[in-house]
Amino acid sequence: MDAVKRTRLDPAQRRAQLIDLGARMLAERPLEQISVEDIADQAGVSRGLLFHYFASKSEFHLAIVRHSSEQMLQRTEPSESDDPMLTLRSVLASYVDYVTENRNTYVSLLRGTASGDPQMREVFEQTRDIMAKRTLDQLPKIGLTRTPQVELAVRGWIAFVEEATISWLRAPAITREELIDLTVQSLPALALAAVGFDAGPDLGLLQSN
Amino acid sequence: MDAVKRTRLDPAQRRAQLIDLGARMLAERPLEQISVEDIADQAGVSRGLLFHYFASKSEFHLAIVRHSSEQMLQRTEPSESDDPMLTLRSVLASYVDYVTENRNTYVSLLRGTASGDPQMREVFEQTRDIMAKRTLDQLPKIGLTRTPQVELAVRGWIAFVEEATISWLRAPAITREELIDLTVQSLPALALAAVGFDAGPDLGLLQSN
């Protein structure tokens, strides 16, 4: 950290550096234990200077959470592909890997104290809105029309993927590939349920499995 | 409330009364704004007596949350029926109606400050565990074997139902019946996805819908 201490940075770089240090620290401890003093120390700046960039501790924490959410959204950005199911698979593989690599950060944000803070929750909700919008944009490519049911199913599907991934990290009883398969297949399955396709009677087919 | 003030209650009744008053108050304001003084006033007991039943404000809040969760679980207890899909529909109708009737309480607990508290979160997780177990117990009746994938899908489904119901309450673009249909159909749909049934190729069927 000595090298960092001596570096002169312009304000935008300094701000980004402080947020980045905070985000890294988040992998090791919950947000509420990240103090402004620790970050100032690591960055080689005074506590006063840190408050020049962030008016309060909670504003700094919010900036860290926004940064983490943007990072996740960048990692899971859908690439253009001719096969919408391949696009979906690639997005979900990136999501599962991002959450795995950042498990402490991600799980502590979504299932920790931050989830009870109204401003933090707004960031998570906006992030989910972007994920839902991206997903809805892909649906016409697999022949599905956007209806209020389908929109609700997609919002629910985001929650499904989040919960399945976090549960899997806590007790990984299946492989990474199997988890990705489950999250990929669940989208058309839920979209079918949303347009009124009755899977019930077909379940008999599976008794031999 | 005057009638209540004068009533002599045995300790178990008094404890239940205090929790019940707290749970009712929860419909009007978030948990963190429920003060011990208000409850003591309404029950006609001294603040000191309230602390005789609950060692701290947070212990009192926790008792309120446990009470609400138990109430929801009671309302959504599956009744024995020959048709497992009818049982599922009746459970989900009860769930949607419970959440609708207790929308302030339920949404503020699951999506409010309480969701950031480790002990509260444990209560919510235990509640979801019970819902998942009840669901898993029904699955053999529709021909599904319990596998790690199916277990994960059921946990994710609980999150799906919770999120779809809360989103629907915020912006009800479909009817109560349509929401119940969606949550009912989503379970076999997700269970199918979990056993590796590929819904993708069948989506073409829906283009005419």
HADDOCK unambig.tbl for C-alpha pairs under 7 A between the chains (distance, minus, plus):
assign (segid A and resid 112 and name CA) (segid B and resid 116 and name CA) 5.25 0.50 0.50
assign (segid A and resid 113 and name CA) (segid B and resid 116 and name CA) 3.72 0.50 0.50
assign (segid A and resid 113 and name CA) (segid B and resid 117 and name CA) 5.97 0.50 0.50
assign (segid A and resid 114 and name CA) (segid B and resid 116 and name CA) 6.14 0.50 0.50
assign (segid A and resid 115 and name CA) (segid B and resid 115 and name CA) 6.28 0.50 0.50
assign (segid A and resid 115 and name CA) (segid B and resid 116 and name CA) 5.17 0.50 0.50
assign (segid A and resid 116 and name CA) (segid B and resid 112 and name CA) 5.24 0.50 0.50
assign (segid A and resid 116 and name CA) (segid B and resid 113 and name CA) 3.73 0.50 0.50
assign (segid A and resid 116 and name CA) (segid B and resid 114 and name CA) 6.14 0.50 0.50
assign (segid A and resid 116 and name CA) (segid B and resid 115 and name CA) 5.18 0.50 0.50
assign (segid A and resid 116 and name CA) (segid B and resid 116 and name CA) 4.09 0.50 0.50
assign (segid A and resid 117 and name CA) (segid B and resid 113 and name CA) 5.99 0.50 0.50
assign (segid A and resid 142 and name CA) (segid B and resid 203 and name CA) 6.64 0.50 0.50
assign (segid A and resid 143 and name CA) (segid B and resid 203 and name CA) 6.53 0.50 0.50
assign (segid A and resid 143 and name CA) (segid B and resid 204 and name CA) 6.22 0.50 0.50
assign (segid A and resid 143 and name CA) (segid B and resid 206 and name CA) 6.88 0.50 0.50
assign (segid A and resid 143 and name CA) (segid B and resid 207 and name CA) 5.20 0.50 0.50
assign (segid A and resid 144 and name CA) (segid B and resid 207 and name CA) 6.51 0.50 0.50
assign (segid A and resid 148 and name CA) (segid B and resid 173 and name CA) 6.04 0.50 0.50
assign (segid A and resid 148 and name CA) (segid B and resid 174 and name CA) 6.55 0.50 0.50
assign (segid A and resid 152 and name CA) (segid B and resid 164 and name CA) 5.83 0.50 0.50
assign (segid A and resid 153 and name CA) (segid B and resid 164 and name CA) 6.87 0.50 0.50
assign (segid A and resid 155 and name CA) (segid B and resid 164 and name CA) 6.73 0.50 0.50
assign (segid A and resid 156 and name CA) (segid B and resid 160 and name CA) 4.26 0.50 0.50
assign (segid A and resid 156 and name CA) (segid B and resid 161 and name CA) 6.78 0.50 0.50
assign (segid A and resid 156 and name CA) (segid B and resid 163 and name CA) 5.33 0.50 0.50
assign (segid A and resid 156 and name CA) (segid B and resid 164 and name CA) 5.08 0.50 0.50
assign (segid A and resid 157 and name CA) (segid B and resid 160 and name CA) 6.02 0.50 0.50
assign (segid A and resid 159 and name CA) (segid B and resid 159 and name CA) 5.69 0.50 0.50
assign (segid A and resid 159 and name CA) (segid B and resid 160 and name CA) 5.58 0.50 0.50
assign (segid A and resid 159 and name CA) (segid B and resid 163 and name CA) 6.51 0.50 0.50
assign (segid A and resid 160 and name CA) (segid B and resid 156 and name CA) 4.25 0.50 0.50
assign (segid A and resid 160 and name CA) (segid B and resid 157 and name CA) 6.01 0.50 0.50
assign (segid A and resid 160 and name CA) (segid B and resid 159 and name CA) 5.59 0.50 0.50
assign (segid A and resid 160 and name CA) (segid B and resid 160 and name CA) 5.10 0.50 0.50
assign (segid A and resid 161 and name CA) (segid B and resid 156 and name CA) 6.78 0.50 0.50
assign (segid A and resid 163 and name CA) (segid B and resid 156 and name CA) 5.31 0.50 0.50
assign (segid A and resid 163 and name CA) (segid B and resid 159 and name CA) 6.50 0.50 0.50
assign (segid A and resid 164 and name CA) (segid B and resid 152 and name CA) 5.82 0.50 0.50
assign (segid A and resid 164 and name CA) (segid B and resid 153 and name CA) 6.86 0.50 0.50
assign (segid A and resid 164 and name CA) (segid B and resid 155 and name CA) 6.73 0.50 0.50
assign (segid A and resid 164 and name CA) (segid B and resid 156 and name CA) 5.06 0.50 0.50
assign (segid A and resid 173 and name CA) (segid B and resid 148 and name CA) 6.04 0.50 0.50
assign (segid A and resid 174 and name CA) (segid B and resid 148 and name CA) 6.55 0.50 0.50
assign (segid A and resid 182 and name CA) (segid B and resid 193 and name CA) 6.21 0.50 0.50
assign (segid A and resid 182 and name CA) (segid B and resid 194 and name CA) 5.60 0.50 0.50
assign (segid A and resid 185 and name CA) (segid B and resid 193 and name CA) 5.28 0.50 0.50
assign (segid A and resid 185 and name CA) (segid B and resid 198 and name CA) 6.49 0.50 0.50
assign (segid A and resid 185 and name CA) (segid B and resid 199 and name CA) 6.85 0.50 0.50
assign (segid A and resid 186 and name CA) (segid B and resid 190 and name CA) 5.68 0.50 0.50
assign (segid A and resid 186 and name CA) (segid B and resid 193 and name CA) 5.49 0.50 0.50
assign (segid A and resid 188 and name CA) (segid B and resid 199 and name CA) 5.98 0.50 0.50
assign (segid A and resid 188 and name CA) (segid B and resid 200 and name CA) 6.06 0.50 0.50
assign (segid A and resid 189 and name CA) (segid B and resid 189 and name CA) 5.15 0.50 0.50
assign (segid A and resid 189 and name CA) (segid B and resid 190 and name CA) 6.18 0.50 0.50
assign (segid A and resid 189 and name CA) (segid B and resid 193 and name CA) 6.39 0.50 0.50
assign (segid A and resid 189 and name CA) (segid B and resid 199 and name CA) 5.81 0.50 0.50
assign (segid A and resid 190 and name CA) (segid B and resid 186 and name CA) 5.66 0.50 0.50
assign (segid A and resid 190 and name CA) (segid B and resid 189 and name CA) 6.19 0.50 0.50
assign (segid A and resid 190 and name CA) (segid B and resid 190 and name CA) 6.81 0.50 0.50
assign (segid A and resid 193 and name CA) (segid B and resid 182 and name CA) 6.21 0.50 0.50
assign (segid A and resid 193 and name CA) (segid B and resid 185 and name CA) 5.27 0.50 0.50
assign (segid A and resid 193 and name CA) (segid B and resid 186 and name CA) 5.48 0.50 0.50
assign (segid A and resid 193 and name CA) (segid B and resid 189 and name CA) 6.40 0.50 0.50
assign (segid A and resid 194 and name CA) (segid B and resid 182 and name CA) 5.61 0.50 0.50
assign (segid A and resid 198 and name CA) (segid B and resid 185 and name CA) 6.46 0.50 0.50
assign (segid A and resid 199 and name CA) (segid B and resid 185 and name CA) 6.88 0.50 0.50
assign (segid A and resid 199 and name CA) (segid B and resid 188 and name CA) 5.96 0.50 0.50
assign (segid A and resid 199 and name CA) (segid B and resid 189 and name CA) 5.81 0.50 0.50
assign (segid A and resid 200 and name CA) (segid B and resid 188 and name CA) 6.02 0.50 0.50
assign (segid A and resid 203 and name CA) (segid B and resid 142 and name CA) 6.63 0.50 0.50
assign (segid A and resid 203 and name CA) (segid B and resid 143 and name CA) 6.45 0.50 0.50
assign (segid A and resid 204 and name CA) (segid B and resid 143 and name CA) 6.11 0.50 0.50
assign (segid A and resid 206 and name CA) (segid B and resid 143 and name CA) 6.86 0.50 0.50
assign (segid A and resid 207 and name CA) (segid B and resid 143 and name CA) 5.24 0.50 0.50
assign (segid A and resid 207 and name CA) (segid B and resid 144 and name CA) 6.53 0.50 0.50
